[in-house]
Amino acid sequence: MSSTTTAILHSALLDPRETLYLKKGGELGDPGDTSLLGVIPPTAPGNFGSKAFRKEFSLRYAYVGGSMVGGISSVDMVAALADMAVLGMFGASGLPPSAVEDAVVKLQSLLGGRTFGSCLIHSPQDPSWEEEVVDIYLRRGVNLVEASAFMQMTPSLVRYRLHGLKELPDGTIVAPNRIMAKVSRLELARRFFSPPPPKLVQEALDRGWITDQEASLAPLTPMAQDLTAEADSGGHTDFRPALTLWPSMLKLADECTRKFGYRQALRVGAAGGLGAPAAVLAAHDMGLAYFVTGSVNQSCLESGLSAEARALLAKAGQADVSQAPAADMFELGAKVQVLKYGTLFAPRALKLAELHRRHDRLEDLPEEEVQFLEDKIFRRSLAQVWTETREFFQRRDPPTLAKAEADPKLKMALVFRWYLGQAARWAINGVEERRSDWCIFCGPSLGAFNEWAAGTYYADPANRRVADVAALLLYGAAVLKRVAHARDFGVSPGDLPVSVPPLPPEELSRYV
Ligand SMILES: Cc1cc2nc3c(=O)[nH]c(=O)nc-3n(C[C@H](O)[C@H](O)[C@H](O)COP(=O)(O)O)c2cc1C
């Protein structure tokens, strides 16, 4: 193909609004040509994912900015996404219930009826949090939650889902409270795709949380209509490969829709690894209903993370992430994925997990280990850490404190969790003298975005706006879909673009 023909083809592919009539040799023709290789239709980014999903939540794009703990997915981030009619999830986990309520009130006044959601995280360490936050969501009319870290259905979750359930005259069941479940395992997905367990429905009825009518409709209602299948991601993760996880989840959704006779097909969304357009296209082509991002949004301007930590994120590559123990499920051995570039958090946290595994009490730790912990990790004596931890639990969770006073292994876990919790706050607040301890949740998708954006407008984190990133990923996926058509029609891959330029906002706005 001549260089002029290649240049014309490339520029036509980059405009997804155009229909392309492709002739032999990669030249562009018109509808009347007799020797057409094929026709590439317009590919609107707004058509990606499920139409039913977009309709249900009144969205322009089937794209979700996932929750990020401690308000990292901030009020500003959710509002910026809503401005583009994209769904944002407020990062309620890790915040006191009163802060969650303040954020909800603010979002409702800013968004005036446009859709947003908020996180509802399972908190085995602090069950009262889950109950208090469900109270707030019901009282304030928050009708969409992103439910994460649930191992089984809980009374609060069932209460939320069943509240307000009603049947229309045509037999359609309307559930005003929507749960978008986030899971990585099939057995958990099955629980969310099933109706609520009868035992918990009875409990909700007995506690006066739901009416007889709501209880009677429960067997016809899945706990979650939408389920995000989370592959290898930032934060809590099972490190599942997307290519194996997503097809199995789609099959399960289909099976459960039939088994329970639901009128509306269950939907599966994609999360984990979506940092470049090709990944979004792969998810769309596999049949995923919507696309959830997290890590890349954390590096954006609207993120609640400090500017200094965002600057670190913007430099990371795919391999600059590592496993670390999760603060909230430390004793269970749960893992999170964090940034390892520019911080020593991961090896330090892993050391704490290892010491906790090998020893039963703080008093059993070898002297040199205590020295190392006090000098390098805590920068204070273990006794001091325990005093602070005790004060915290006295205020927040006296029953756990009582247990820890009687159980030295739990006491050691609480002391070690002090570091894991503080390290995340030091990163959020950009505490300079604790830079080497910053805990920044992050998955390889961020590196994929950075690698794609290297040397462009978006390399600078000051230029990353969460809505532009969303539009850019979807636009890029639309262009790559056209490239795939051209390849299928026989154009040599060497004559086609392999990547899409990350267009700056003013150019991007022409196409999306
Ligand atoms: C900093 C950070 C914090 C997160 N916190 C939460 C959370 O509180 N609740 C939740 O459901 N998911 C949380 N996630 C997961 C994201 O919502 C999203 O599902 C995930 O990041 C998508 O994968 P990615 O990291 O490859 O983009 C978090 C992710 C990150 C990066």
Ligand as a Chemical Component Dictionary entry (heavy atoms), coordinates in Angstrom:
data_LIG
# 
_chem_comp.id                   LIG 
_chem_comp.type                 NON-POLYMER 
_chem_comp.pdbx_formal_charge   0 
_chem_comp.three_letter_code    LIG 
# 
loop_
_chem_comp_atom.comp_id 
_chem_comp_atom.atom_id 
_chem_comp_atom.alt_atom_id 
_chem_comp_atom.type_symbol 
_chem_comp_atom.charge 
_chem_comp_atom.model_Cartn_x 
_chem_comp_atom.model_Cartn_y 
_chem_comp_atom.model_Cartn_z 
_chem_comp_atom.pdbx_ordinal 
LIG C1  C1  C 0 -7.365  3.037  45.180 1  
LIG C2  C2  C 0 -8.439  2.034  44.972 2  
LIG C3  C3  C 0 -9.395  1.860  45.952 3  
LIG C4  C4  C 0 -10.450 0.966  45.748 4  
LIG N1  N1  N 0 -11.426 0.862  46.704 5  
LIG C5  C5  C 0 -12.539 0.119  46.454 6  
LIG C6  C6  C 0 -13.626 0.113  47.356 7  
LIG O1  O1  O 0 -13.603 0.742  48.406 8  
LIG N2  N2  N 0 -14.731 -0.616 47.031 9  
LIG C7  C7  C 0 -14.805 -1.319 45.859 10 
LIG O2  O2  O 0 -15.840 -1.925 45.571 11 
LIG N3  N3  N 0 -13.770 -1.344 44.994 12 
LIG C8  C8  C 0 -12.660 -0.639 45.248 13 
LIG N4  N4  N 0 -11.626 -0.606 44.336 14 
LIG C9  C9  C 0 -11.777 -1.319 43.060 15 
LIG C10 C10 C 0 -12.299 -0.379 41.963 16 
LIG O3  O3  O 0 -13.575 0.114  42.258 17 
LIG C11 C11 C 0 -12.353 -1.082 40.595 18 
LIG O4  O4  O 0 -13.248 -2.164 40.663 19 
LIG C12 C12 C 0 -10.988 -1.599 40.166 20 
LIG O5  O5  O 0 -9.999  -0.646 40.471 21 
LIG C13 C13 C 0 -10.993 -1.890 38.676 22 
LIG O6  O6  O 0 -9.780  -2.431 38.274 23 
LIG P1  P1  P 0 -8.497  -1.555 37.867 24 
LIG O7  O7  O 0 -7.819  -1.214 39.138 25 
LIG O8  O8  O 0 -7.694  -2.461 37.010 26 
LIG O9  O9  O 0 -9.006  -0.347 37.120 27 
LIG C14 C14 C 0 -10.527 0.228  44.549 28 
LIG C15 C15 C 0 -9.519  0.376  43.588 29 
LIG C16 C16 C 0 -8.493  1.265  43.783 30 
LIG C17 C17 C 0 -7.445  1.425  42.718 31 
# 
loop_
_chem_comp_bond.comp_id 
_chem_comp_bond.atom_id_1 
_chem_comp_bond.atom_id_2 
_chem_comp_bond.value_order 
_chem_comp_bond.pdbx_ordinal 
LIG C1  C2  SING 1  
LIG C2  C3  SING 2  
LIG C2  C16 DOUB 3  
LIG C3  C4  DOUB 4  
LIG C4  N1  SING 5  
LIG C4  C14 SING 6  
LIG N1  C5  DOUB 7  
LIG C5  C6  SING 8  
LIG C5  C8  SING 9  
LIG C6  O1  DOUB 10 
LIG C6  N2  SING 11 
LIG N2  C7  SING 12 
LIG C7  O2  DOUB 13 
LIG C7  N3  SING 14 
LIG N3  C8  DOUB 15 
LIG C8  N4  SING 16 
LIG N4  C9  SING 17 
LIG N4  C14 SING 18 
LIG C9  C10 SING 19 
LIG C10 O3  SING 20 
LIG C10 C11 SING 21 
LIG C11 O4  SING 22 
LIG C11 C12 SING 23 
LIG C12 O5  SING 24 
LIG C12 C13 SING 25 
LIG C13 O6  SING 26 
LIG O6  P1  SING 27 
LIG P1  O7  DOUB 28 
LIG P1  O8  SING 29 
LIG P1  O9  SING 30 
LIG C14 C15 DOUB 31 
LIG C15 C16 SING 32 
LIG C16 C17 SING 33 
# 
